[in-house]
Amino acid sequence: MADHKQAAKRHRQSLVRSERNKHYRSMMRTFVKQAREAIESGSEDKDARVIEAVSAVDRLASKGIIPRNRAARTVGRLRKAAAQS
C-alpha cells in the first residue's frame, strides 16, 4: 500500500487510466480486424472500414495511448493491403 496520500491518489488514477486505455486499445483492434477482414473478403465497404480503422489508430496515437510509430506502421500496412486488393 502507498505510504503517502499523493502516492495513493496516483495509484488510483493509474488504475482508472489503464482501464480506459484498455478499452480504447480493444476498440482500435476491433476496427483494424474488421478492416483486414473486409480487405481479405473483397467487401465493397472495405474503403470505409479502412478509413474508420485509420481514424481510430490516429486518434489513439494523438492521445498517447499507443506509440506514434506503431500507429504509422499499422496504418501503412492497412493502406498497403487495401491498395493491393
CYANA upper distance limits for C-alpha pairs under 8 A (distance plus 0.5 A):
  1 MET  CA      8 ALA  CA      8.12
  2 ALA  CA      7 ALA  CA      6.10
  2 ALA  CA      8 ALA  CA      5.70
  3 ASP  CA      7 ALA  CA      7.39
  3 ASP  CA      8 ALA  CA      7.96
  4 HIS  CA      8 ALA  CA      6.83
  5 LYS  CA      9 LYS  CA      6.69
  6 GLN  CA     10 ARG  CA      6.63
  7 ALA  CA     11 HIS  CA      6.68
  8 ALA  CA     12 ARG  CA      6.81
  9 LYS  CA     13 GLN  CA      6.65
 10 ARG  CA     14 SER  CA      6.57
 11 HIS  CA     15 LEU  CA      6.84
 12 ARG  CA     16 VAL  CA      6.94
 13 GLN  CA     17 ARG  CA      6.62
 14 SER  CA     18 SER  CA      6.44
 15 LEU  CA     19 GLU  CA      6.78
 16 VAL  CA     20 ARG  CA      6.82
 17 ARG  CA     21 ASN  CA      6.50
 18 SER  CA     22 LYS  CA      6.48
 19 GLU  CA     23 HIS  CA      6.87
 20 ARG  CA     24 TYR  CA      6.92
 21 ASN  CA     25 ARG  CA      6.55
 21 ASN  CA     65 ILE  CA      6.73
 22 LYS  CA     26 SER  CA      6.61
 23 HIS  CA     27 MET  CA      6.69
 24 TYR  CA     28 MET  CA      6.65
 24 TYR  CA     60 LEU  CA      7.91
 24 TYR  CA     65 ILE  CA      8.49
 25 ARG  CA     29 ARG  CA      6.66
 25 ARG  CA     60 LEU  CA      8.34
 25 ARG  CA     65 ILE  CA      8.11
 25 ARG  CA     66 ILE  CA      8.41
 26 SER  CA     30 THR  CA      6.75
 27 MET  CA     31 PHE  CA      6.91
 28 MET  CA     32 VAL  CA      6.75
 28 MET  CA     53 ALA  CA      7.33
 28 MET  CA     56 ALA  CA      6.25
 28 MET  CA     57 VAL  CA      6.69
 29 ARG  CA     33 LYS  CA      6.49
 30 THR  CA     34 GLN  CA      6.62
 31 PHE  CA     35 ALA  CA      6.67
 31 PHE  CA     49 ARG  CA      7.83
 31 PHE  CA     52 GLU  CA      7.40
 31 PHE  CA     53 ALA  CA      5.37
 31 PHE  CA     56 ALA  CA      7.97
 32 VAL  CA     36 ARG  CA      6.68
 32 VAL  CA     50 VAL  CA      8.01
 32 VAL  CA     53 ALA  CA      5.69
 32 VAL  CA     54 VAL  CA      8.42
 32 VAL  CA     78 LEU  CA      8.46
 33 LYS  CA     37 GLU  CA      6.65
 34 GLN  CA     38 ALA  CA      6.60
 34 GLN  CA     49 ARG  CA      7.31
 35 ALA  CA     39 ILE  CA      6.67
 35 ALA  CA     46 LYS  CA      6.82
 35 ALA  CA     49 ARG  CA      5.34
 35 ALA  CA     50 VAL  CA      5.65
 35 ALA  CA     53 ALA  CA      7.11
 35 ALA  CA     78 LEU  CA      8.26
 36 ARG  CA     40 GLU  CA      6.65
 36 ARG  CA     50 VAL  CA      8.48
 36 ARG  CA     78 LEU  CA      7.72
 37 GLU  CA     41 SER  CA      6.56
 38 ALA  CA     42 GLY  CA      6.46
 38 ALA  CA     43 SER  CA      5.57
 38 ALA  CA     44 GLU  CA      8.42
 38 ALA  CA     45 ASP  CA      7.63
 38 ALA  CA     46 LYS  CA      5.49
 38 ALA  CA     49 ARG  CA      7.67
 39 ILE  CA     43 SER  CA      6.95
 39 ILE  CA     46 LYS  CA      6.11
 39 ILE  CA     81 ALA  CA      7.65
 39 ILE  CA     82 ALA  CA      6.46
 39 ILE  CA     85 SER  CA      7.21
 40 GLU  CA     85 SER  CA      8.19
 42 GLY  CA     46 LYS  CA      7.63
 42 GLY  CA     85 SER  CA      7.65
 45 ASP  CA     49 ARG  CA      6.84
 46 LYS  CA     50 VAL  CA      6.58
 46 LYS  CA     82 ALA  CA      8.09
 47 ASP  CA     51 ILE  CA      6.68
 47 ASP  CA     82 ALA  CA      8.00
 48 ALA  CA     52 GLU  CA      6.63
 49 ARG  CA     53 ALA  CA      6.66
 50 VAL  CA     54 VAL  CA      6.52
 50 VAL  CA     78 LEU  CA      7.43
 50 VAL  CA     79 ARG  CA      7.81
 50 VAL  CA     82 ALA  CA      8.13
 51 ILE  CA     55 SER  CA      6.55
 52 GLU  CA     56 ALA  CA      6.83
 53 ALA  CA     57 VAL  CA      6.67
 54 VAL  CA     58 ASP  CA      6.55
 54 VAL  CA     75 VAL  CA      6.29
 55 SER  CA     59 ARG  CA      6.56
 56 ALA  CA     60 LEU  CA      6.79
 57 VAL  CA     61 ALA  CA      6.73
 57 VAL  CA     71 ALA  CA      6.29
 57 VAL  CA     74 THR  CA      8.32
 57 VAL  CA     75 VAL  CA      7.87
 58 ASP  CA     62 SER  CA      6.66
 58 ASP  CA     71 ALA  CA      6.90
 59 ARG  CA     63 LYS  CA      6.91
 60 LEU  CA     64 GLY  CA      6.72
 60 LEU  CA     65 ILE  CA      5.79
 60 LEU  CA     66 ILE  CA      6.51
 61 ALA  CA     65 ILE  CA      6.41
 61 ALA  CA     66 ILE  CA      5.59
 61 ALA  CA     67 PRO  CA      6.36
 61 ALA  CA     68 ARG  CA      5.73
 61 ALA  CA     71 ALA  CA      6.64
 62 SER  CA     68 ARG  CA      8.07
 64 GLY  CA     68 ARG  CA      8.21
 66 ILE  CA     70 ARG  CA      7.40
 66 ILE  CA     71 ALA  CA      7.44
 67 PRO  CA     71 ALA  CA      6.92
 68 ARG  CA     72 ALA  CA      6.69
 69 ASN  CA     73 ARG  CA      6.57
 70 ARG  CA     74 THR  CA      6.57
 71 ALA  CA     75 VAL  CA      6.58
 72 ALA  CA     76 GLY  CA      6.45
 73 ARG  CA     77 ARG  CA      6.68
 74 THR  CA     78 LEU  CA      6.70
 75 VAL  CA     79 ARG  CA      6.59
 76 GLY  CA     80 LYS  CA      6.52
 77 ARG  CA     81 ALA  CA      6.61
 78 LEU  CA     82 ALA  CA      6.65
 79 ARG  CA     83 ALA  CA      6.58
 80 LYS  CA     84 GLN  CA      6.75
 81 ALA  CA     85 SER  CA      6.84
